[in-house]
Amino acid sequence: MSAKNKIAEAREEFLSGLGVPEQVPFVPDEFQKRAISAVADGKDTLVVAPTGSGKTYIAIQAISAYLQMQQKAVYTTPLKALSNTKYNDLRERFEPNYKVGLLTGDRKIDTDASVVIATTEIYRNELYRSHERFSLVVLDEVHFLADPQRGPVWEESIILTPKEASLLMLSASISNAEEIADWLESVRGKPCELIIEKERPVELRFGFLHPRLGVLPLEDEKGKLFKAVNDFYGKEGTSSFHGKGNKGKRGAPRRGRGRRRGGSGRKK
């Protein structure tokens, strides 16, 4: 087979399966059910699951449960742009039955609403003034705990949130979840339900956009760098594709002892 045909065949296989999936009835996964149940029971809950596995569904169902109990919830995000998006999404989901507000550095809309979307920094600042405003606190992208510059904001948000409130913490990229759960229990003084889901519902494929050949798979069937990609870069500058330059782990500072767990999580 010619090199041109090999590239075309590899591209076709790499792009196979893309498109609109078949419409089927939605059925929550077991880890989603466990997380929603834990939060509804008032437990702090840390959910670590791949991108696209349905962590936002958990947050929405948890918020719904607290609203039905006539209690308030806040959904925090690390970025103003993401907060604005979530604000529009949750307005569509909960209004007009429940009022949805927004609290960022430059926008304040219905800040006393039943559901408030806020940047994490602004939520932390609010905790300095009021401690009993929300019964449910959703911390999205909680792996920011490991960020050298912004991590303290997440730490302070966790520490300052009243113990009577329930924390729902979501992330796709925490590697030391057991240690974080131990740390959460030590600073919060209450159990933390740890739920880990490793199965990725949407396959993750790594590709390379070649300036002349178009989209190519990054690796061949043997797991080696695809020949056309390797030829493009030559012998230098390709080691980073195999992870040699990125060995850092995301998560909170490593504190306390490790946690033993079985299966995909552990229950108290």
N, C-alpha and C positions, 0 to 999 in steps of 0.2 A: 504494500500500500504506500502511495506517495506521501510525502510530508504534508502536502496541502490537504489530502483526503483525511489524514490522521487528525489534523487540526480541526477540520470540519466535523468529523465524527466526535471528537472530544468536546467540542462546543455544543453539539446537539445533545449529548448526554448530560452535560453540565446544566443546560437550560431546560431539560425535560421536566415536566410536571408543573411548570409555572402557569399561572392563570387563576381564574375564579374557581374556588373549590365547590364541590357539589353541596347543595343546600340540604342539611339534615337537621332534625330536631336537636336543640342544645341540651346536653346532659352534663352537669357539673362533674369534674373529676373528684376523686376521693380526697385529695389533699385540699381542694377548695372547700369541700363540705366540712372537713376537720377544722380548717382555719376559721370559717364563718361561725361554727359552733363554739369554738374557744373564745372568740371575741365577744360573741353574744352572751357568754357566761361571765364576762367581765375580766377575762384573763389578758395579761400582756401577751402578745403573739408576734413571733418573728417568722416571716415566711420568706424562704429562699427558693426561688424557682426561675427557670430559664425565661428569657424574653419571649413574649408571645404565648405564654402558658396560661394567662388569665388572672394575673394578680389584681388588676383593676376591678375585675368582677368581684373578687373577695371584698375589696374596699367598698364597693357600691352596696353589696348585700349587707355588710356590717353597718354601714351608715343607715340603711333602711331599717335595720333591726333597732337601732338606737332612736331613730325618729319615731318609730311606732311606740317606743317607751316614753315619748315626750322629752327626750334628752337631746342635747346639741352635740354636733360633731365638727371637727376641723380636719381638712385635708391639706397637708403641706407638701410643697414641691421645692426643688432647689433653684428653679429659674422663674423669673417673672413671665416669660413667654409661655412656659408650661402651665403656670398658674392660670393665665388667661384662657388657655385651651381647656383646662379642667373646669374652669368656671362655666364656660359655654356648654360643655358636655353635661355637667351636673345640673345646670338650669333646665336643660332639655329633659333630663331624667326625673327631677324632683318637683319642679314647679308645674302648676300653681299650688299643689297641695302643701309644699313646704318652701319657705323662702331660702334662696341661696345667695350668699354674699361673697365679696372678694376683698382681700387685704394684702396689698403689696406695697412696695416703697413709694409708688406714685399713683396708686388707685385704691380708693376706699369706697366700696359699694355695699350697703346693707350689712355692716359689720356685726350687727346683733342678730343676724339671721340664724335659722336653725342649722344650716350647713354653711361653713365659711371655708373658702379656699385661700390659702396664704402661702407666701414664701416662708421657708423654715426660719430665716433670719428674723422676719417680722413676727412670726409666732413666738420665737424666743424672747423678743423684746416685749411682747404682750405679757409673757409670764412674769416679768419684773413688776407688772402693775396689777395683774389679776391672776388668781390661782385656781378658781373653781368655775371657770366659764364653760368648759367642754367636758363631756363625759367620755367621748371617743376622740382619740388623736391618731390620725393616720400619718405616718412618716414615710413618704415615698422616697426611693433611692437612698435608703439608710446607710448604704456603703460609703456615703460621704463622711462617715465617722473617721475613715482613714485618711481623709484629705488633710495635708499638713496645714493649709491655710484656713479652710472652712470647717474642718472636723469639730473644733470646739463648740460651734453653734449647735451641731447635732447632739453632742454630749450634754451641753447645758439644757437643751430642749428635753432630753430624756430625764435628766436629773431633776429639773424644776417642775416637770409635769406632776400634778398631784397624784398620790398613790391611788386615790379613789377613782381616777380616770383610767381607762384602758388604752394601752398603746397597741396599734397595729403597724408593724414595721415591715416594709416590703423591699426586696432587692433581688437582682438577678446575678450578682457578682461578688457575693461574700464567700470567702474561702474558709474562714475560721468561725463558722456560725455557732458551734458549741461553746467556744470561749466567749463570744459576744453574749450569748444567752446567760452564761454564768455571771458575766459582768453586769448585765441588766438586773439579774436577781439580787446581786450584792448592793447595787446603788438604789434599786427601787424597793427592796424589801418585800417582794411578792413574787410568786412563781411566774416564769416565762415559758409559754408553750412554744416549742421549736418545731417547725414544720419545714422539711426539706423535700423538694421534688426535683429529681435529676433528669427525668425523661423530657426531651425536647419535642413538643408537638409539631413544630415547624423545623424541618431539616436545615442545618446550617452548612452552607457551602462557601468556600473561599475562592474568589475569582480574581482575575487580573485584567485590567483594561489596556490592551496593547494598542499603541498609537497607530499601528498599521494593520494588524490582524484582527482587531476588535476584542470582544470578550472571550477570555480563555479561562479554563480551570487553573488554579494556582499550582496544583499538584497532579501528577499522573496516577495511574491505577496502582503503582507500587509505593505511593506516598512520597515520591521524590519531586523536587521542583520541576514543573512542566518545562520541557526542553525549550520551547519558544520563549518562555519567560526567562529561563536561565541564559539563553543566547542574547536576549535583549540587554541584560545587565552585565554579562560577561562573568568572569570569575570573582570579581569583587562586589561587595555590597549586597549579597543575597542571604547572608547568615541570619539576618533579623527575621526573615520569613519563617524560620523554623523555631522562633521563640528564644534564641540565644541572648537577645538583648532585652527581654521583658520577663523577668522572673519575679517581679513584685507581686504581693498578694494584697487584695483589698479586704478591709475589715477594720474592726476597732483595735486599739492597742491591746496587745496580748497581756491580759491581766488574769490572775487567779489560776485555778486548776483547769484541766481539760474536762470535758464532759463525755461520758460514755452514752452511747445511744444505740438503739437497734432499729432496723427497718429504715423508713424514710423520715423519722422524727422521733419524738418521745412525748409522752403524756404524763402529767402529774396525777 
